[in-house]
Amino acid sequence: MKYRRLGKTGLKVSPLCLGCMSFGAPGTGMLGWSLSEADSRPIIQRAVESGINFFDTANIYSAGVSEEITGRAIKDFARRDEVVLATKAWGRWGKGPNQGGLGRKALMQAIDDSLTRLGTDYVDLYQIHRWDNGTPIEETLEALNDIVRAGKARYIGASSMYSWQFQKALMISRQNGWARFISMQNHLNLLYREEEREMLPLCREEGIGLIPWSPLAGGRLARPQGQETTRSQSDRFIHAVEADRAVVQVVEQIAAARGVPMSQVALAWLLAKPGMTAPILGVTKLAQFDEALGALELALTDAEIAALEAPYIPHAVVGPV
């Protein structure tokens, strides 16, 4: 496994991050297709054995059960100091007025709750899941800085937001000498490339590591056009347009010509992007994980990349809102 630095930090992570959103309690939480702990553990074990050291979850995935499953599996299958453990806060976990969002009280409670569920004293990367319009960003950034200074997080990162918001946060952190975001977990794949306009150039300029979510567009880039799954039918971030069909067809054609799964082509396209660190891979089967690993050995030609990108047309913005 060839590890990559996360942004311009000294933190080294595998070029694929295992997303743990699908690990939880079936039929509960935010997803109807979560795996049980018994079905989740073999995937985490296979990831560790394959050299994956980067794991991402969040406090709201399956109402916290994802963190519990991930924490127990990491303890059983790896040494804590050998893995990079990431989680997120922002989403509402209770009915109280401060049980969600990015206010100081909420963040201080959220990090402690996450650490308890994960069974660890610290996380390597603590991320804000979305922008909180109800809290001054200065309050959020100062609280995150205090969490880092308290040793509860090694680094901080951000997820989907508008580029002007991210630039504002980076500027305020710099002005105050606070811990600075080192990563951006944004929505990016062959079917949704709006981030190429502003966010990706900003991250490259600022030395921010890119760890995009939904690299396979909810599985649409991993199977021929027209085949659906429970997730692809229920994913609220999928807003298909007619041009998407052409993109999927090119993925299918290149995969057939190369003799590889479609998922490898879609992931290889992402991995080749300047500034890319580690797409976040969500899987529910061992076979899906094994397929994805093959993308690390697949180098697309310039002509193949051009063919994959040619059919794309602008999409409505999804992710930050």
C-alpha positions as CSV (number, residue, x, y, z in Angstrom):
1,M,0.0,0.0,0.0
2,K,1.4,3.4,-1.0
3,Y,0.2,6.0,1.5
4,R,-0.5,9.6,0.8
5,R,-0.1,12.7,3.0
6,L,-3.4,14.3,3.9
7,G,-3.0,17.8,2.5
8,K,0.2,19.4,3.5
9,T,0.3,17.7,6.9
10,G,2.6,14.9,8.0
11,L,-0.4,12.6,8.4
12,K,-0.2,9.6,6.1
13,V,-3.3,7.8,5.0
14,S,-4.2,5.0,2.6
15,P,-5.4,6.2,-0.9
16,L,-8.8,4.8,-0.1
17,C,-10.7,5.5,3.0
18,L,-13.3,3.0,4.3
19,G,-16.6,4.9,4.9
20,C,-18.5,3.4,7.8
21,M,-21.9,4.9,7.1
22,S,-23.3,1.5,6.1
23,F,-22.3,-0.1,9.4
24,G,-25.1,0.1,12.0
25,A,-28.4,-1.3,12.9
26,P,-30.5,-2.6,10.0
27,G,-33.7,-0.6,9.6
28,T,-32.7,2.1,12.0
29,G,-30.9,5.4,11.9
30,M,-30.7,7.5,8.7
31,L,-30.4,4.5,6.4
32,G,-32.7,1.5,5.7
33,W,-29.9,-0.6,4.3
34,S,-27.3,-0.6,7.1
35,L,-25.4,-3.8,7.9
36,S,-25.5,-5.5,11.2
37,E,-22.3,-5.7,13.3
38,A,-21.8,-9.3,12.3
39,D,-21.9,-8.3,8.7
40,S,-19.8,-5.2,9.1
41,R,-16.8,-6.6,10.9
42,P,-15.5,-8.8,8.1
43,I,-15.3,-5.7,5.8
44,I,-13.4,-3.7,8.4
45,Q,-11.1,-6.7,9.0
46,R,-10.4,-7.1,5.3
47,A,-9.7,-3.4,5.0
48,V,-7.1,-3.5,7.8
49,E,-5.5,-6.7,6.4
50,S,-5.3,-5.0,3.0
51,G,-3.4,-2.0,4.3
52,I,-6.3,0.5,4.6
53,N,-5.5,2.6,7.7
54,F,-8.2,5.4,7.2
55,F,-11.7,5.0,8.5
56,D,-14.5,7.6,8.4
57,T,-17.8,7.6,10.4
58,A,-20.1,10.2,12.0
59,N,-22.0,10.6,15.2
60,I,-25.4,10.4,13.4
61,Y,-24.8,7.3,11.3
62,S,-27.3,4.8,12.6
63,A,-27.8,7.0,15.6
64,G,-24.2,6.4,16.8
65,V,-24.2,2.7,16.3
66,S,-21.7,3.0,13.4
67,E,-19.2,4.6,15.7
68,E,-19.6,1.8,18.2
69,I,-19.2,-0.9,15.6
70,T,-16.2,0.8,14.1
71,G,-14.5,1.4,17.4
72,R,-14.9,-2.2,18.5
73,A,-13.6,-3.6,15.2
74,I,-10.6,-1.3,15.2
75,K,-9.7,-2.4,18.7
76,D,-10.0,-6.1,17.7
77,F,-8.3,-5.9,14.3
78,A,-5.7,-3.2,14.5
79,R,-3.5,-1.2,16.9
80,R,-5.0,2.2,17.6
81,D,-1.8,4.1,16.7
82,E,-1.7,2.4,13.3
83,V,-5.0,3.7,12.1
84,V,-6.4,7.1,11.2
85,L,-9.9,7.4,12.7
86,A,-12.2,10.1,11.6
87,T,-15.7,11.1,12.7
88,K,-18.0,14.1,12.2
89,A,-20.4,16.3,14.1
90,W,-23.3,18.7,13.1
91,G,-26.2,16.4,12.7
92,R,-29.0,16.3,15.3
93,W,-28.7,13.4,17.8
94,G,-31.5,14.4,20.1
95,K,-34.6,16.7,20.5
96,G,-32.9,19.2,22.8
97,P,-32.1,22.7,21.3
98,N,-28.3,22.1,21.7
99,Q,-28.2,18.5,20.6
100,G,-27.0,19.3,17.1
101,G,-25.3,22.0,15.1
102,L,-21.9,23.5,15.6
103,G,-22.3,25.7,18.7
104,R,-19.7,25.3,21.4
105,K,-22.0,23.4,23.8
106,A,-23.0,21.0,21.1
107,L,-19.5,20.3,19.8
108,M,-18.1,19.7,23.3
109,Q,-20.8,17.2,24.0
110,A,-20.6,15.6,20.6
111,I,-16.8,15.0,20.7
112,D,-17.1,13.4,24.2
113,D,-20.0,11.2,23.1
114,S,-18.2,10.1,19.9
115,L,-15.0,9.2,21.9
116,T,-17.1,7.1,24.3
117,R,-18.8,5.2,21.4
118,L,-15.5,4.7,19.5
119,G,-13.8,3.6,22.7
120,T,-10.8,5.8,22.3
121,D,-9.2,8.9,23.9
122,Y,-8.9,10.8,20.6
123,V,-9.8,10.9,17.0
124,D,-7.3,11.7,14.3
125,L,-9.6,13.8,12.2
126,Y,-12.7,15.6,13.6
127,Q,-14.9,17.1,10.9
128,I,-17.8,19.4,10.7
129,H,-20.4,17.5,8.6
130,R,-22.0,20.7,7.2
131,W,-22.0,24.4,7.6
132,D,-24.2,25.7,10.5
133,N,-26.0,28.8,9.5
134,G,-27.3,29.3,13.0
135,T,-23.8,29.6,14.7
136,P,-21.1,32.2,14.0
137,I,-18.2,30.4,12.4
138,E,-15.9,32.0,14.9
139,E,-17.6,30.2,17.7
140,T,-17.3,26.9,15.9
141,L,-13.6,27.3,15.0
142,E,-12.6,28.4,18.5
143,A,-14.4,25.3,19.9
144,L,-12.7,23.0,17.4
145,N,-9.4,24.6,18.3
146,D,-10.0,23.9,22.0
147,I,-10.9,20.3,21.2
148,V,-7.5,19.9,19.4
149,R,-5.6,21.6,22.2
150,A,-7.4,19.3,24.7
151,G,-5.9,16.3,22.8
152,K,-9.4,15.0,21.8
153,A,-8.6,15.4,18.1
154,R,-5.3,15.5,16.3
155,Y,-6.6,17.4,13.2
156,I,-9.8,19.0,12.0
157,G,-11.6,18.8,8.7
158,A,-14.7,20.0,6.9
159,S,-17.3,18.5,4.7
160,S,-19.6,19.8,2.0
161,M,-20.1,23.6,1.9
162,Y,-19.7,26.5,-0.5
163,S,-16.2,27.6,-1.4
164,W,-16.7,31.1,0.0
165,Q,-17.7,29.6,3.4
166,F,-14.6,27.4,3.4
167,Q,-12.3,30.2,2.5
168,K,-13.8,32.4,5.2
169,A,-13.2,29.6,7.8
170,L,-9.6,29.2,6.7
171,M,-9.0,32.9,6.9
172,I,-10.5,33.3,10.4
173,S,-8.4,30.3,11.7
174,R,-5.2,31.9,10.2
175,Q,-6.0,35.3,11.7
176,N,-6.5,33.8,15.2
177,G,-3.8,31.2,15.2
178,W,-6.4,28.4,15.6
179,A,-6.2,24.8,14.4
180,R,-6.9,24.9,10.7
181,F,-8.9,22.5,8.5
182,I,-6.6,20.1,6.7
183,S,-9.2,18.2,4.6
184,M,-12.4,18.7,2.6
185,Q,-14.9,15.8,2.4
186,N,-17.0,16.9,-0.5
187,H,-19.3,15.5,-3.1
188,L,-17.4,14.5,-6.2
189,N,-17.7,11.8,-8.8
190,L,-18.0,11.4,-12.6
191,L,-21.7,12.2,-12.4
192,Y,-21.3,15.2,-10.1
193,R,-18.3,17.5,-10.9
194,E,-19.5,20.9,-9.8
195,E,-16.8,21.0,-7.2
196,E,-14.2,21.4,-10.0
197,R,-15.3,25.0,-10.5
198,E,-14.1,26.5,-7.2
199,M,-13.7,24.0,-4.3
200,L,-11.0,21.9,-5.9
201,P,-8.8,24.8,-7.0
202,L,-9.2,26.4,-3.5
203,C,-8.1,23.2,-1.8
204,R,-5.1,22.7,-4.0
205,E,-4.1,26.3,-3.4
206,E,-4.4,26.0,0.3
207,G,-2.9,22.5,0.6
208,I,-6.1,20.9,1.8
209,G,-6.5,17.2,1.3
210,L,-9.4,15.9,-0.8
211,I,-11.4,13.0,0.6
212,P,-14.6,13.0,-1.4
213,W,-17.7,11.1,-0.5
214,S,-20.0,9.1,-2.9
215,P,-17.2,8.4,-5.4
216,L,-19.4,5.9,-7.2
217,A,-22.5,8.0,-7.1
218,G,-24.4,5.7,-4.9
219,G,-23.4,2.7,-7.0
220,R,-24.6,4.1,-10.3
221,L,-21.0,4.2,-11.6
222,A,-20.4,0.6,-10.6
223,R,-23.1,-1.1,-12.7
224,P,-24.6,-0.8,-16.2
225,Q,-27.2,1.9,-16.9
226,G,-30.6,0.9,-15.6
227,Q,-29.6,-1.5,-12.8
228,E,-30.8,-0.2,-9.5
229,T,-30.2,-1.1,-5.8
230,T,-32.0,-0.1,-2.6
231,R,-29.4,2.6,-2.0
232,S,-29.5,4.1,-5.5
233,Q,-33.3,4.3,-5.3
234,S,-33.2,6.0,-1.9
235,D,-30.2,8.2,-2.1
236,R,-31.4,11.8,-1.8
237,F,-28.2,13.2,-3.3
238,I,-28.8,11.5,-6.7
239,H,-30.4,13.9,-9.1
240,A,-30.1,12.1,-12.4
241,V,-30.0,14.0,-15.7
242,E,-30.1,12.5,-19.2
243,A,-26.4,13.2,-19.8
244,D,-25.5,10.9,-16.9
245,R,-26.5,7.9,-19.1
246,A,-23.8,8.8,-21.5
247,V,-21.2,9.0,-18.7
248,V,-22.2,5.6,-17.3
249,Q,-22.0,4.1,-20.8
250,V,-18.4,5.4,-21.3
251,V,-17.4,3.9,-17.9
252,E,-18.9,0.6,-19.0
253,Q,-17.1,0.7,-22.3
254,I,-13.7,1.5,-20.8
255,A,-14.2,-1.1,-18.1
256,A,-15.1,-3.8,-20.7
257,A,-12.0,-2.8,-22.9
258,R,-9.7,-3.0,-19.9
259,G,-11.3,-6.2,-18.5
260,V,-12.0,-4.6,-15.1
261,P,-15.1,-3.7,-13.0
262,M,-16.8,-0.4,-13.7
263,S,-16.1,0.7,-10.1
264,Q,-12.3,0.6,-10.7
265,V,-12.6,3.0,-13.7
266,A,-14.7,5.5,-11.7
267,L,-12.3,5.4,-8.8
268,A,-9.2,5.5,-10.9
269,W,-10.6,8.7,-12.5
270,L,-10.9,10.3,-9.0
271,L,-7.5,9.0,-7.8
272,A,-5.8,10.7,-10.8
273,K,-7.1,14.2,-9.9
274,P,-4.4,16.7,-8.7
275,G,-4.6,17.1,-4.9
276,M,-6.7,13.9,-4.4
277,T,-5.9,12.0,-1.2
278,A,-8.4,9.3,-0.6
279,P,-12.0,8.8,-1.9
280,I,-14.3,7.5,0.8
281,L,-15.5,4.1,-0.2
282,G,-18.8,2.8,1.1
283,V,-19.4,-0.9,0.7
284,T,-21.8,-3.5,1.9
285,K,-20.1,-6.6,0.5
286,L,-16.6,-8.0,0.7
287,A,-16.6,-8.4,-3.1
288,Q,-17.2,-4.7,-3.5
289,F,-14.3,-3.8,-1.3
290,D,-12.0,-6.2,-3.2
291,E,-13.0,-4.7,-6.5
292,A,-12.3,-1.2,-5.3
293,L,-8.8,-2.1,-4.2
294,G,-8.0,-2.9,-7.9
295,A,-8.4,0.8,-8.7
296,L,-5.2,1.5,-7.0
297,E,-3.3,-0.3,-9.8
298,L,-5.3,1.1,-12.7
299,A,-3.8,4.1,-14.5
300,L,-6.2,5.7,-17.0
301,T,-4.8,7.2,-20.2
302,D,-5.3,10.9,-21.1
303,A,-7.6,9.8,-23.9
304,E,-9.7,7.6,-21.5
305,I,-10.0,10.5,-19.0
306,A,-11.1,12.9,-21.8
307,A,-13.7,10.3,-22.9
308,L,-15.1,10.0,-19.4
309,E,-15.4,13.7,-18.9
310,A,-16.7,14.7,-22.3
311,P,-20.5,13.9,-21.8
312,Y,-20.8,15.8,-18.5
313,I,-23.2,18.8,-18.3
314,P,-23.7,21.1,-15.3
315,H,-25.8,19.8,-12.5
316,A,-27.9,21.5,-9.7
317,V,-25.8,21.9,-6.6
318,V,-26.2,19.2,-4.0
319,G,-24.2,18.4,-0.9
320,P,-23.8,21.8,0.9
321,V,-27.6,22.2,1.3
